[in-house]
């Protein structure tokens, strides 16, 4: 799995107990996408670059989960995974109609106002602790806008466009660069 077709989702923080479990820290603090039988890619020099591991079982723990991988059966083996960066396939983060979307689904979408005037393009995401922020590029500068229902008029997936209605002063107040 290459970086272009995978998403960095967390890190293996530590070995847990004696039977090969590891503590996985989810960067988003969300593990709703984890499934038994799913494959995660771990990357570190200890595993020899990138290596795929299949989830046998998992349970919520702190800001992530305790995961048992196939073939990792004791503490020594789980210790070897400490520090590994965890990736999952892009397609794991595609919402179904009616579901809450994943932010990465709107990456590079155009942002327009209700009259169709360009407000920029979504280049990345941030958080202020209370809500997700879209980092939008106008081509000359970046600014952040809260990704909240009050500002979203419509998400047009077929056009890769988000129609938003927010105070235009946010473009100056929340300027990043």
Residue, then its C-alpha position, 0 to 999 in steps of 0.5 A: x500500500x503506497x502513501x497515495x492510496x493510504x491514510x495515516x490514522x495513528x501510531x502503535x504506542x505500546x505493547x499491552x499485557x502478555x498475549x501480543x496486544x498493542x495500544x493503538x493511538x488514533x490521531x482522530x480519537x475515532x475507531x468506529x472504522x476498525x473491524x475484525x479482519x481488516x488489514x492495517x499497514x504498519x510502517x517502521x524500521x523495526x518491521x522492515x518498512x511497511x508490513x500489513x497486519x490483520x486485526x483479530x480483535x480489538x476493544x476501545x482503550x483511551x484515545x484508540x484501541x487495544x488491538x490483537x493482530x494475527x501472528x503477533x502472539x506474545x509481548x516480545x512480538x508486540x514490543x517490536x511494533x512500538x512506534x510504528x505509524x499506522x495506515x489504512x486504505x483510502x476506501x476505508x474512509x468513504x461514507x455512504x449517502x446519508x452518513x457523516x462524511x469523512x473530511x478527506x472526502x472533500x479535500x481539493x473541493x472548490x468552495x463557492x458562495x451561493x452565487x457561485x463565486x469562488x472562495x478557494x479550494x480546500x487544501x487541508x484540515x485543522x481543528x480548534x478543539x471544538x470543531x473541524x476547520x477547512x483550510x482554504x487556499x485562494x491562490x494567494x493566501x490560506x484561511x480557515x473556516x469552521x466546517x459546521x452546518x451553519x456555514x454549509x449550504x450544500x456539498x456537491x460531490x459530483x462537482x467536487x464543490x461545497x457551497x458555503x455561506x459564511x461571513x467573508x470577514x473570516x477570510x481575513x480574521x482566520x488568515x493562515x499565510 
